Every structure is written in C-alpha cells, then in structure tokens.
C-alpha cells in the first residue's frame, strides 16, 4: 500500500497518525469507536468516524460522523468603561458570504487559534496582531463549543480592559496569513444594538456583548454578587490601577 501523508508518513505540516484521534476514547461507556478515516488534511483535518452508540432505550446503533478539527481557540472583548467603548474587528469571511451574508464582511470580537500557546498568551497575541492593543488583566468569561455537531473546536472567552494609551499599533492582522482586518472602536450601546438589528451576526461576538450587558462591565448596578463582580472588573481596569497607585503615593 502506498504510504499515506498524515497517516504513515509526515504530511506538509510534519504530522503523522492523524487517523488515530478518538480511537482510544473510553470516557463514555455508551460510545465505542470502531474506525477513524482521514478524508482530508489541509491546514486543518477532516475525519469520518464510525462508532457504536447506546441509545436511551438500551439498543446499540452504529453511527457515522464527520468532524472538522482546527484546534482550539480564544476570543476577547476589550472594553473601556470610562468612555463606554469596545474594540471589535471587521473582516471578510467567505463561508458566511457563500451562505447568504450580504457581503461577507463580519463584525467580530478578536479571536484566533491557540496553536502551541496557552489561551492567555494566544489571545494577547491575537489582540496585538488584529487590534494593535495591549490588553489589561484578562477575565475568563466561559468556555464553549460553538458548532458541536461537526467542529471539534472549543473556544475560551475573555474580556479585558484597555484605554487609548494601550493602543500600541495599527492592528490589521498578519498580511502573510491573508488577513486584512479593520479595527472598530464602537460605543458599547451601538455594538449591542448591532446584535439586535443584524449588523453583528457572529455567535462568539453576540455572546460576549450580551455577557457584558448582563453580567460584565456594562451591566446595570445591582446589589449582591453581581455588584461585587462588577466592582472586581472595574478594579482591574488600567484607569483604576493608575488611580490606586496615585492614592497610595499621597502622604
């Protein structure tokens, strides 16, 4: 048999054994993986997996699923509570364009794949590349699978404060990777309205903006745990940090 790139011999990214993913899974006794077929490997990997599944009525059933493996990622919402603004991006997304989006130009929160980095390092890298901003302290919002029916990716969601002084570059992404990203600094109220009128249709961005309005830095003041959480967010902002330092220096 001819050696198969990505399986028996290294592919263009030096990978082998790409057909082994999932074969040793045993965390769910109601799922028995029978076969994993590598159907495509470009930058990311498409597999067809055959497994037996134990239905709720006690019957075993053989199912076949295709999974798209692009690794895990991180996304961030930079916010400036003093000016009531957030930093977002706009870029062309062909999959949205081919699926009836008017022009494929999506407004999104900055995001990227982890590659070999941890989530905190990766999202600071993406914020610098896409937005040209140095983020303040990161708040972990949640983790989520955004398309679990076919895509393996798990996203880690963050929010972080910034000020105009933290804008360290023009942003725009990495041209060598085909990125051509416009940086948008918007009033938070306008960004939230954009999720309602269809100008923002990206799922991860809608989720972060709604979190910011309900539980995050732009949530209405409330008593109890939510108020304490908001105070914690505000206390980590660069403005608050500098103000605290000034107070400490006073005799």
C-alpha positions in Angstrom: 0.0 0.0 0.0 1.2 3.5 -0.9 2.3 5.5 2.2 -0.4 8.0 3.2 0.6 11.5 4.2 -0.6 12.4 7.6 -1.1 8.7 8.5 2.0 6.6 7.7 4.4 9.4 6.7 4.6 13.1 7.6 2.2 15.5 5.8 3.1 19.1 4.7 3.0 20.1 8.4 5.0 17.2 9.7 2.1 15.3 11.2 1.5 11.5 11.3 -1.1 9.3 12.9 -4.0 11.7 12.1 -6.3 8.8 11.8 -5.7 7.8 15.4 -7.7 10.6 17.0 -10.6 9.2 19.0 -9.7 5.6 18.7 -8.8 5.3 22.4 -11.7 7.2 23.9 -13.4 5.4 26.7 -14.8 8.1 29.0 -18.4 7.3 27.8 -19.3 3.6 28.2 -22.1 4.2 25.7 -19.8 5.1 22.9 -17.5 2.5 21.2 -15.3 3.9 18.4 -14.9 1.4 15.6 -13.0 3.2 12.8 -11.5 6.6 12.0 -10.9 7.5 8.4 -8.8 10.6 7.4 -10.7 12.1 4.5 -8.9 15.4 4.1 -5.9 17.2 5.6 -5.1 20.7 4.5 -4.2 23.2 7.2 -6.9 21.5 9.3 -8.2 17.9 9.4 -11.5 16.3 8.3 -12.2 12.8 9.6 -15.1 10.3 9.2 -15.6 8.3 12.4 -17.7 5.1 12.8 -18.9 4.3 16.3 -21.5 2.3 18.2 -23.9 4.4 20.3 -26.0 3.1 23.2 -29.5 4.6 22.8 -31.6 5.5 25.9 -33.9 2.6 25.2 -30.9 0.1 25.5 -30.3 -0.6 21.8 -26.9 -0.2 20.3 -26.8 1.7 17.0 -23.9 2.2 14.5 -23.4 5.9 13.5 -21.0 7.7 11.2 -20.0 11.3 11.9 -17.6 13.7 10.1 -15.6 16.1 12.3 -13.6 19.1 11.3 -10.6 19.6 13.6 -9.0 23.0 13.5 -7.7 23.0 17.1 -9.0 25.2 20.0 -9.2 28.9 20.1 -9.7 32.0 22.2 -11.7 35.2 21.8 -11.6 38.5 23.7 -13.8 41.6 24.2 -11.6 44.6 25.1 -13.7 47.3 26.9 -13.2 50.8 28.1 -15.8 51.6 30.8 -14.6 55.2 31.2 -15.6 56.0 27.6 -18.2 53.3 27.2 -16.5 51.7 24.2 -15.4 48.3 23.0 -12.9 47.2 20.3 -14.1 44.9 17.5 -12.9 43.9 14.1 -14.4 43.7 10.6 -13.1 41.2 8.0 -14.2 39.1 5.0 -15.5 35.6 5.8 -16.0 33.5 2.7 -18.1 30.8 4.5 -20.6 33.5 5.6 -20.6 35.1 2.2 -21.4 31.8 0.4 -24.2 31.2 2.9 -26.3 34.4 2.1 -24.5 37.0 4.1 -24.8 40.2 2.0 -21.1 40.9 1.5 -19.2 38.5 3.9 -17.8 41.4 5.9 -18.4 40.3 9.5 -18.0 42.4 12.7 -16.4 40.2 15.3 -14.5 40.1 18.6 -10.8 39.5 18.0 -10.1 35.7 18.1 -7.6 33.1 17.0 -6.4 29.6 17.3 -4.2 28.6 20.3 -1.7 26.8 18.1 1.1 25.8 20.7 0.2 28.6 23.1 -1.9 28.7 26.3 -5.2 30.6 26.0 -3.9 33.7 27.8 -0.8 34.0 25.6 -2.7 33.3 22.4 -5.4 35.9 23.0 -2.9 38.6 23.9 -1.0 37.7 20.7 -4.2 38.0 18.6 -5.2 41.3 20.3 -1.8 42.8 19.4 -2.0 41.5 15.8 -5.6 42.2 15.0 -6.4 45.2 17.2 -2.9 46.7 17.9 -3.8 46.9 21.6 -2.0 45.7 24.7 -4.7 44.2 26.9 -5.2 44.8 30.6 -5.9 42.0 33.1 -7.9 39.1 31.4 -11.2 38.0 32.9 -12.2 34.4 31.9 -15.9 34.5 31.0 -16.6 31.0 29.9 -15.7 28.1 27.5 -18.0 26.9 24.7 -18.2 24.6 21.7 -19.6 26.9 19.0 -20.6 24.2 16.5 -20.5 20.8 18.3 -22.4 18.9 15.6 -19.3 18.9 13.3 -16.5 21.1 14.6 -14.3 20.0 17.4 -13.1 23.5 18.4 -13.6 24.7 21.9 -13.3 28.5 22.5 -12.1 30.2 25.7 -13.9 33.5 26.1 -12.2 36.5 27.7 -12.8 40.2 28.4 -10.1 42.7 29.2 -9.9 46.5 29.9 -8.0 48.9 27.7 -7.5 52.6 27.4 -6.5 54.8 24.4 -2.9 54.7 25.8 -2.9 50.9 25.3 -3.2 51.2 21.5 0.3 50.2 20.6 -0.1 49.6 16.9 -2.4 49.8 13.9 -3.6 46.2 14.1 -5.0 44.7 10.9 -3.8 41.1 11.3 -0.9 39.3 9.6 -0.8 40.0 5.9 1.3 36.9 5.2 -1.6 34.8 6.5 -4.1 36.6 4.2 -5.6 38.8 7.0 -7.0 42.2 6.1 -8.7 43.3 9.3 -10.4 46.7 10.1 -10.3 47.8 13.7 -13.6 49.2 15.0 -13.9 51.2 18.2 -17.6 51.4 18.9 -19.8 52.7 21.7 -21.0 49.7 23.7 -24.6 50.7 23.3 -24.2 50.7 19.5 -22.4 47.4 19.4 -25.2 45.9 21.5 -27.8 47.3 19.1 -25.9 45.8 16.2 -26.6 42.3 17.6 -30.3 43.1 17.5 -30.6 44.6 14.0 -28.4 42.0 12.3 -25.3 44.1 11.7 -23.5 41.7 14.1 -24.3 38.0 13.4 -21.1 36.3 14.6 -22.0 34.0 17.5 -19.0 34.5 19.7 -19.3 38.2 19.5 -23.1 38.2 20.3 -22.4 36.1 23.3 -19.6 38.4 24.7 -21.6 41.6 24.1 -24.6 40.1 25.9 -22.5 38.9 28.8 -21.0 42.4 29.1 -24.5 43.9 29.2 -26.0 41.4 31.6 -23.1 40.4 33.9 -20.0 42.2 32.8 -18.6 45.8 32.8 -21.7 47.4 31.3 -24.2 45.6 33.5 -26.7 47.7 35.4 -25.6 48.2 39.0 -27.1 45.7 41.4 -26.7 44.6 44.9 -25.1 41.3 46.0 -22.8 39.1 44.0 -23.3 40.8 40.7 -22.3 44.2 42.1 -19.2 42.6 43.7 -18.3 41.1 40.3 -18.7 44.4 38.6 -16.5 46.1 41.2 -13.9 43.4 40.6 -13.9 44.1 36.9 -13.6 47.8 37.4 -10.8 47.4 39.9 -8.7 45.6 37.3 -9.0 48.3 34.7 -5.8 50.3 33.9 -7.6 53.5 34.9 -8.4 52.1 38.3 -4.9 50.7 38.7 -3.3 54.1 38.0 -5.8 55.8 40.3 -5.0 53.4 43.1 -1.3 53.9 42.6 -1.7 57.7 42.8 -3.7 57.4 46.0 -1.0 55.2 47.5 1.7 57.7 46.7 -0.1 60.5 48.5 1.2 61.3 52.0 
